[in-house]
């Protein structure tokens, strides 16, 4: 069940809490289950978006580091990746 999978992934429950959750899910009405499912899907989508955003930032940081190692100046890098020089300097300090 997707609801239990969500809790296993994102919320660490004790065995007793997990059993309680399973009992409560079994007693839910269909409309309640649908609302909970919508909430879970919303959280999963938000998590994916945040993960993609972080991945893109990391990729940009690596690209900038590689360009700097190849001897490019911060000004050259900034022009190529369309970021302010200050942002390039900050990323290289991290």
N, C-alpha and C positions, 0 to 999 in steps of 0.2 A: 504494500500500500504506500502510495506516494507521501502521505502525511507522516507515517512512521519513518520513512526514508529521510524526509526533511529533518526530523528531529534527531535521527542518528547522525546526520551530517553536520548540522548547524547548532544543535543544542544537546549538550551532554547530560543525559539523564541516568540516574541510578536504575538498577534493575526494578526496584519497587515503583519508581516514578514511571518507568516505561510500561509496566503492567497496568498502572492506573490510567495512563494515557490510552492504552489499547481498550480498556473497559469503557472509558468515556467516548472514544470514537465509535465503538459498537452501539452505544445508546443514542448517538446523534441522529437527528432527523436528516433527511436527504438535503434539504435547503441549508442546514447548518454545515453539513459536509462540503457542499458546493462553495459556501462562503469561505470556509477554511482553505479549501483548495485554491480559490482565487488569491487569497492572501499569500499562500506558499508560492504560487507561480509568480506573483509580484516580487516577492523577496528574491527568488531565484533569478529573475530577469535583472533586477537591480544589481545582484552580485556579479552576474555575467558582464554587465556594462562596466562596473567598477574594475573588474579583472581585465577587461579589454583596454580600458583607459590606462591602467597601471602598466600593462604590457607594452602599449605604444610609447609611454614615457620611458620605459626601460630601453626599448629599441632605439629611441632618439638619443638617449644618453650614451649608449654604446656606439652609435654612429658618430656622435660628436667626439667621443674619446678616440675613435679610430682615425678620424680626420686630423685631430690634433697630433696624434702619434706619427702621422704621415707628413707632418711639418706644416700643415695649414695654419694660418693665423686665426685668431678669434674673429676678426672682422670678416675674413673669407668664409669661415664656417657659418657665421651669422647670416651672411647674404644667401648662402646656399640652402640653409634650412629654414630661412625666414623667421628667425628669432632675434631678439635684441642681444647685443654683445654681452650685456649684464647677465642675461639668462644663460648664455654659453659659459661665461666665467663661473656662474653658480653651479651649473651642472658638472663642470670639470673639477670643482672643489669637492664635490660629494664623493 
